[in-house]
């Protein structure tokens, strides 16, 4: 051990500086307070140590805690010195010391000596006060410095504190912290596929008089429409203003982009342990998709061009993707699709949710099959139009002055929409358009919603539309049956399949059809005018729901019989029983079946029973009571009366 000669603190051998005062311990024993090793002094006759220089040093220090020998004396129980450490030579002491070029430790190593506490922090204005300067509350005023504004170092502003409190919220933290890289991959794939297809279709739809600005606006409309956003337009001048909105999803583009998103999302979340983590990624993916589309709806907007604005007299006007729909509708559509894909993972769900999964998993697979079959139905519908002969479909005639490439682009974008309309025609549902002018125009409202017979007059190939409808609905219903885990659950899943169609078909009819609204306000010398108009192009939504449900129910009934879930004989017997129970003819008397009175009306609790015929048997006697048998005479059988005696009379004694 080494003792500091300045403060007397005990230091570990090898430390170059004192842990208390920082004094250099390498200058020698005289300055560091090292005690050179000496031989134990002789013991006096009385068992006490003779006075030495070290005793004098101890007496001068008194009972200081820095006394290396302690304050209770220097002798042991036998009058000898306490045990001392082995002597260390000068060479060994020098070899254990660090080099002089090493950095000296700070003089505030209070952790090495727990007996001392760090000195209190001094006031920064203390040097000025010690030199006689007057005490100032603010040093900036004393020296004329500019007072800094805003939060000082180590402080947070009000906005920063609010953001910190918001980030401390567990719900917000769950949304902010997650797999943003995986969400970006899924969102980038969906946006990339939709952008490539939209740009291709916009280039095909471009005409000679269409500017680059308008083509980019059309690209933005198709891109946002892929995820459910509509189109908004506004224009006007000093006397008239107009605002309009329209919406129709190009289902072909939507199925491709969202299908790719679901595929990559399931791969990214395959190793997740909980459904909440996957739902958080679904929300992040929807956010990453919605934000770029929102900026697209702001940037890619153009004027009406020659024709529309001039004909309506609206002056300046612009159109583009709906800002509201690009942000919120996109988020809702993407998050809903990805959340449904999370629901299909049964191992993620809690026990109660697993029961709901067992009811809806097979119907969701059936509806997915229906969506996938829509483009196929659209292709079949195009073939049926081409089979119409001379009166059939001709793209050049239907397009008019429009280029053939533009017509093909419209057909591809609306292929799934056309397939849904063909299923409506095959279900005998009216298909067409409705126009409510709301006071505009001299002819008032216009409507042309016609059934299959009307549209098949010009295109005879559409008479095969019912076969297409039966094929698509049978395919979707068979998927429900195949996805049922057990035969006993087929009937239940078919019932849930019909219930899912009640909810999903109106939504699908809305997305697959074109709907538009317009509002006009005018203020002129002749008076004020305000009017609304609306248009619809597609199938009749209500009748579509009724007819598809009816056809699907019949197909489900046939599949249940085919798979043996229902017994035909049992059903016919139950039908006959029910028919006989409700059948009544007023002109024929009804046969009333007399029921016996209630048992409580009879004394004794039960009605009297008719007597039953009983044969009275004579008492039987053992053979030995009739006397011993006589040899040579015929004997009667055991238990029978003697010969020549009536059976009901007792035997003669």
Secondary structure, 3 states (H helix, E strand, C coil): CEECCCCCCEECCCCCECCCCCCECCCCHHHHCCCCCCCCCCECCCCCECCCHHHHHHHHHCCCCCCCCCCCCCECCCCCECCCCCCCCHHHHHHCCCCCCCCCCCCCCHHHCCCCCCCCCCCCCHHHHHCCCCCCCCHHHHHCCCCCCCCCCCCCCHHHHHHHHHHCCHHHHHHHCCCHHHHHHHHHHHHHHHHHHHHHHHHHHCCCCCCHHHHHHHHHHHHHHHCCCCEEEEEECCCEEEEEEEECCCHHHHHHHHHHHHHHHHHHCCCCCCHHHHHHHHHHHHHHHHHHHHHHHHHCEEECCCCHHHHHCCEEEEEEECHHHHHHHHHHHHHHHHHHHHHCCHHHCCHHHHHHHHHHHHHHHHHHHHHHHHHHHHHHHHHHHHCCHHHCCCHHHHHCCCCHHHHHHHHHHCHHHHHHHHHHHHCCCCEEEEEECCCCCCCCCEEEEECHHHHHHHCHHHHHHHHHHHHHHHHHHHHHHHCCCCHHHHHHHHHHHHHHHHHHHHHHHHHHCEEEEEEEEEEECCEEEEEEEEEEEEECHHHHHHHHHHHHHHHHHHHHHHCCCCCHHHHHHHHHHHHHHHCCCCCCCCCCCCCCCCHHHCCCCCCCCCCCCCCCCCCCCCHHHHCCCCCCCCCCCCCCCCCCCCCCCCCCC
